[in-house]
């Protein structure tokens, strides 16, 4: 399998020997298509000055120097590709000069799959949730076809990928997101002059997306969920139930509840406060646990807050497993709809609108950047509609 971009890695003391000063050389290992080339940084350090865990020099000054050299090599590689269209490790022999045209590596031999992997590794600055989502797309694409060359990108390939995703019985919007990520990498290859504009098969292939499924629990259904009796206390099902109810009471997303630790909870004159940073928006938020739902979220928090500040409240609960258990719990609670964790947030939002709170307050509680999102998120129940009609015509 052919790689498209060079991978750079710091190497310390490759020859396993020290000079008279007890120091060894830092080199940069460049890897491409199964071949290695080593570049000397000219920097020597002692073993005690090298961080083996992070594979970098401990000195911030030296770290900046070696990273600067790595960046210069990467820039040189980029310039070669822009001028010549292709790149081989031998080009580094001309580092600092205008490279001559190398022996041509045909585009037929270049892997789109490797291009996606390299681009994904360079996207570490993305939010973890977004980075993980793209990682799942690449994994699915590799499961569909382990290696795809640039010349194999066509309508038939994308259509086959679409059939593959549907055979996995994935939700339409999950499939649409996978396509969105593949399209993004194709457009990036076009931008880097690796592909021509006509190679964008998504100009013809239309991805179907449906409006997100939304449902909420009524007050009666919330009470039935609260009153589930478990044969054995502190079971996995009970923990899932409590995590779901904590989402109902606070409106937090699964990703935010999942990472809660002891350090996020504080006592104040207004009772227990939850201070958190949303994983999706990176915004800070505060929840007054003694006020929300008559203090019910506080009861759940106290039940699960660990003594060890490094442990999370709901350790071991992953989203897919929680959603499977919720379907079991909905039957136990005699709730006539299969639940997923997102329904907790929908329920919280619906409760707020039924209390006639201003939409701007609900927007703030849900941390929506656009109030239109909040409007779409909410649902008006039959009871609240009836109440509004009575207030209007039966005064």
BELMOSUL-V743869 format. One line per field, one symbol per residue. ss: DSSP state (@ for helix, = for strand, . for the rest). burial: # if it has 24 or more other ideal C-beta (glycine too) atoms within 12 Angstrom, else .. Layout:
ss=???
burial=???
This chain:
ss=......======..........==========..============@@@==....==..@@@@@@@@@@@@@@@@@@@@@@@@@....@@@@@@............@@@.=@@@@@@@@@@......@@@@@@@@@@@@@@@@@....=@@@..@@@@@@@@@@@@@....@@@@@@@@@@@@@@@@@@@@.....@@@.@@@...............@@@@@@@@.........@@@@@@@@@@@@@@@...@@@@@..=@@@====..=======......=====...@@@@@@@@@@@@@.......=......@@@@@@@@@@@@@@.........@@@@@@@@@@@@@....@@@@@@@@....@@@@@@@....@@@@@@@@@@@@..
burial=.#######.####..........#######.##...#.#.#.###...##.....##....##..#..##..##.##..##..#.####.##..#...#.....#.#..###########..#......#..######.###.##.####.###..##..##..#........######.######.###.#.##...####..#.#.......####..##..##.#........#########################..##......###.#.###....######.##..###.##..##......###..#.#..##.##.###..#.#...################.......#######.....#..###.#..............
